[in-house]
Amino acid sequence: MAFVSLQKGESISAKFIGLNAWIVGTYDDTERFIKDKINEHLFQKEEIARLRAQNTELEKSAVLLDTFAHEINQISSDKNSSAYEPEVKMVRALNYSDIGDYNKIWLDKFSDFNTSKIYGLIHQGKTAGIVITKNDRPLALLQGDPKSIFAVFVGEGKIPGIAHGDNDKIVVKFIPQWLFPKIGDEVFTSGLDGIFFGGVGVGKVSEVLEESLYKSVIVEPYVKLSIPSYLYVVTKEK
């Protein structure tokens, strides 16, 4: 009986040791799996942050390259052109200034903010509106706002006009009667207003309006915003 009891004890002990080894092994595997997943998550988080920063820098470069391309075309036809050094600055959007008005957004105050200046606003390389001062703070008027006004050219012939916001559309007014804008013409900033540099895309003409003293065109904008996380402010247009 003592031999049988001892044999059973050894068997139970062996099973217990085996179970214990399995538990320890499973714990080690689980711990390693969790650590790997945490490290993988942290790496992905860092990589996402790096890619976002890189994307932001590339977007800024793309904006400046577009306007440099436009300006080079001007310089090629005007040998007396002066040095051209536009600048843009990324600014964080905060919140709507008025409940129910989705065209007015408070912006973070940026360095060198000048309360007497009107700034151009760019998102994804296209016009997004203008920045004015209200209560000594920068206020974005998105381009659907009727007070978002800036100078533009229409089409390859560079037909001059003044863009005004009109909810989800833009109206370009004061086009001379003897000029002929067409549906499908691209509208872009002229750089003649001290707000934007030239060559920033605004949208395409969707309708031409004949009026008594001048013509107007309705523009389908490239950019339609609610409240983006950040925008670019044109801090130097030339």
C-alpha positions in Angstrom: 0.0 0.0 0.0 2.8 2.4 0.8 4.4 1.7 -2.6 1.1 2.4 -4.4 0.6 5.6 -2.4 4.1 6.7 -3.1 3.6 6.0 -6.8 0.4 8.0 -6.9 2.1 10.8 -5.1 4.9 10.9 -7.6 2.3 10.8 -10.4 0.4 13.7 -8.9 3.6 15.6 -8.3 4.7 15.1 -11.9 1.3 16.3 -13.2 1.5 19.3 -10.9 5.0 20.2 -12.1 3.9 19.8 -15.7 0.8 22.0 -15.1 3.0 24.6 -13.4 5.4 24.5 -16.3 2.5 25.0 -18.7 1.2 27.9 -16.7 4.6 29.6 -16.6 5.2 29.0 -20.3 1.7 30.3 -21.2 2.3 33.4 -19.0 5.7 34.0 -20.6 4.1 33.6 -24.1 1.2 35.9 -23.2 3.5 38.5 -21.7 5.8 38.4 -24.8 2.7 38.7 -27.0 1.4 41.7 -25.1 4.8 43.4 -25.1 5.1 42.8 -28.8 1.7 44.2 -29.5 2.4 47.3 -27.3 5.7 47.8 -29.1 4.0 47.4 -32.4 1.3 49.9 -31.4 3.9 52.4 -30.2 5.8 52.0 -33.4 2.7 52.4 -35.5 1.7 55.5 -33.4 5.2 57.0 -33.9 5.1 56.1 -37.6 1.6 57.7 -38.0 2.8 60.9 -36.3 5.9 61.0 -38.5 3.9 60.5 -41.7 1.4 63.1 -40.6 4.3 65.6 -40.0 5.8 64.7 -43.3 2.5 65.1 -45.1 2.0 68.5 -43.6 5.4 69.6 -44.8 4.8 68.2 -48.2 1.5 70.0 -48.4 3.2 73.3 -47.5 5.8 72.6 -50.2 3.1 71.8 -52.8 1.4 75.1 -52.1 4.6 77.1 -52.5 5.6 75.1 -55.6 2.3 75.9 -57.3 2.7 79.6 -56.7 6.3 79.5 -57.8 5.3 77.8 -61.0 2.7 80.6 -61.6 5.3 83.3 -60.8 8.0 81.8 -63.0 5.5 82.1 -65.9 5.1 85.8 -65.0 8.9 86.3 -64.7 9.5 84.8 -68.1 7.5 87.5 -69.7 8.7 90.3 -67.4 12.5 90.6 -66.9 12.1 93.4 -64.5 10.3 91.3 -61.9 11.7 91.6 -58.3 12.7 88.8 -55.9 9.7 86.5 -55.1 9.6 85.0 -51.6 6.1 84.0 -50.5 5.5 82.4 -47.1 2.7 80.4 -45.5 2.2 79.3 -41.9 0.3 76.4 -40.6 -2.4 77.5 -38.1 -4.7 75.4 -35.9 -8.5 75.9 -36.2 -10.2 76.2 -32.8 -14.0 76.5 -33.0 -16.9 78.3 -34.6 -17.2 82.0 -33.6 -21.0 81.9 -33.7 -23.3 79.0 -33.2 -25.1 78.1 -36.4 -22.6 80.0 -38.6 -20.3 77.5 -40.1 -18.3 80.0 -42.2 -16.5 81.7 -39.3 -13.8 79.9 -37.3 -11.5 81.2 -34.6 -7.8 80.4 -35.3 -4.8 80.1 -33.0 -3.0 83.4 -32.9 0.2 82.9 -34.9 3.5 84.7 -34.6 3.7 88.1 -36.4 -0.1 88.3 -36.6 -0.9 91.8 -37.8 -4.3 93.1 -36.8 -4.4 95.5 -39.7 -3.8 92.9 -42.4 -6.1 90.6 -44.3 -4.6 87.2 -44.9 -5.3 84.5 -47.5 -6.3 81.0 -46.2 -5.3 77.8 -48.0 -6.4 74.2 -47.4 -4.9 71.3 -49.4 -3.3 73.7 -51.9 -6.5 75.5 -52.7 -8.2 78.7 -51.5 -10.3 78.3 -48.3 -11.2 81.9 -47.5 -9.5 84.8 -45.7 -8.4 85.8 -42.2 -9.5 89.0 -40.6 -9.2 90.4 -37.1 -12.0 90.4 -34.5 -11.4 91.3 -30.9 -7.6 91.3 -31.6 -7.9 87.6 -32.6 -7.5 85.9 -36.1 -10.9 85.0 -37.4 -11.2 82.8 -40.5 -14.0 83.7 -43.0 -14.3 80.5 -45.1 -15.0 81.2 -48.7 -18.7 80.5 -48.4 -19.0 83.7 -46.3 -20.2 86.8 -48.3 -17.4 88.9 -46.7 -14.8 86.5 -47.9 -13.6 88.6 -50.8 -10.4 88.4 -52.9 -9.1 89.1 -56.5 -9.1 86.3 -59.1 -8.4 85.5 -62.7 -10.8 83.4 -64.8 -9.6 81.1 -67.5 -6.4 81.0 -69.6 -7.1 84.6 -70.7 -6.8 85.8 -67.1 -10.1 87.6 -67.1 -10.1 89.7 -63.9 -12.8 89.6 -61.3 -13.6 89.8 -57.6 -14.6 86.6 -55.7 -17.4 86.7 -53.1 -18.6 83.8 -50.9 -22.2 82.6 -51.5 -22.8 79.7 -49.1 -21.6 76.6 -50.9 -20.7 78.5 -54.1 -18.4 81.5 -55.0 -19.6 84.3 -57.2 -17.0 86.2 -59.3 -18.3 89.7 -60.0 -17.2 92.8 -62.0 -16.1 91.0 -65.1 -16.0 93.5 -68.1 -18.8 93.0 -70.6 -16.3 92.7 -73.5 -14.6 89.6 -72.0 -16.0 86.1 -72.4 -15.6 83.6 -69.5 -16.8 80.1 -70.3 -18.3 77.2 -68.3 -15.4 74.9 -67.2 -12.9 77.8 -67.0 -10.5 77.4 -64.0 -10.6 80.3 -61.5 -7.4 81.1 -59.6 -6.0 83.9 -57.4 -4.5 86.8 -59.2 -2.1 87.9 -56.4 -3.1 91.6 -57.0 -5.0 92.1 -53.7 -2.3 91.8 -51.1 -4.1 88.8 -49.7 -3.1 85.8 -51.8 -0.2 85.1 -54.0 -1.1 84.3 -57.6 -2.0 80.9 -59.0 -3.8 79.3 -56.1 -6.8 77.3 -57.4 -10.3 78.5 -56.4 -12.6 76.3 -58.5 -14.3 76.0 -61.9 -17.0 78.1 -63.6 -20.3 76.4 -63.5 -22.5 79.2 -64.9 -22.1 82.6 -66.6 -24.4 85.4 -65.7 -25.1 88.4 -68.1 -25.8 91.5 -66.2 -26.5 95.1 -67.2 -23.1 96.7 -66.4 -20.8 93.6 -66.1 -20.8 89.8 -66.1 -20.6 87.4 -63.2 -19.7 83.7 -63.0 -20.8 81.1 -60.5 -17.9 79.0 -59.3 -17.9 75.5 -57.9 -15.1 75.7 -55.4 -12.4 73.0 -55.1 -12.5 73.2 -51.3 -15.6 72.9 -49.1 -14.9 73.0 -45.4 -16.7 72.7 -42.1 -14.0 72.9 -39.5 -10.6 71.4 -40.5 -7.9 70.7 -37.9 -5.4 73.1 -39.5 -5.1 75.6 -42.3 -2.3 77.5 -44.0 -2.3 81.3 -43.7 -0.5 83.3 -46.4 1.8 85.5 -44.2 3.7 86.9 -47.2 2.2 87.0 -50.6 5.3 88.2 -52.5 
